[in-house]
Amino acid sequence: VVPVTWQQVLLEWQRDWKNKETYDAVTGLAKEHSGAYGMGIDYAYTMVHKAAQRTQTQHESVAPVHAPVIEY
């Protein structure tokens, strides 16, 4: 017997990512319940596919603040 996680089982059942019937449901479960793996899916959607960020509240980007240069 080799122990496996629910995530391994889910991804093995999905297996063929061209299967659009279950793709959204599987990625939705992973995004909500898979921690870092779900964050990776979000990253791919937002950075690679240019999708909107998935957030509960509106986020505002601020300009960077450069640290002062200290000369010794």
KARA-V29295 format. One record per residue. PSI is psi as a letter, one per 20 degrees, with the letter a starting at -180 (999 if undefined). OMEGA is omega in degrees with one decimal (* if undefined). D_LAST is the distance of its C-alpha to the last C-alpha in whole Angstrom. Layout:
# KARA-V29295
psi = <PSI/PSI>
omega = <OMEGA/OMEGA>
d_last = <D_LAST/D_LAST>
This chain:
# KARA-V29295
psi = <p/o/q/r/r/h/g/g/g/g/h/h/h/g/f/o/i/i/n/i/h/i/g/h/g/g/h/g/g/g/h/h/j/j/c/h/g/h/h/h/g/g/g/g/g/h/h/g/j/k/r/q/q/n/q/h/q/p/q/p/p/q/q/q/o/p/q/q/p/o/p/999>
omega = <176.2/180.0/176.8/179.0/177.4/-178.6/177.1/179.4/180.0/-178.0/176.3/177.4/177.7/176.7/-178.9/-175.3/173.4/179.5/-174.5/-178.5/-176.9/-175.8/-177.3/179.5/-179.5/179.8/176.7/176.4/-178.9/-179.7/-176.9/-168.6/-174.2/174.7/-175.4/178.4/176.9/176.5/176.9/176.4/176.8/179.9/-179.9/179.6/-173.9/-174.8/-176.8/-175.8/176.8/176.2/177.5/177.6/179.5/-178.0/176.6/179.4/179.6/178.6/178.1/177.1/177.9/179.8/178.8/176.5/-177.2/178.0/179.0/177.2/179.7/179.6/-179.9/*>
d_last = <63/59/57/56/54/56/53/54/58/57/55/58/61/59/58/59/57/59/61/60/63/61/57/56/57/56/52/53/53/50/48/49/49/48/44/42/44/45/42/42/45/44/41/43/45/42/40/43/46/44/46/45/43/45/44/46/44/42/39/37/34/31/28/25/22/19/15/13/10/7/4/0>
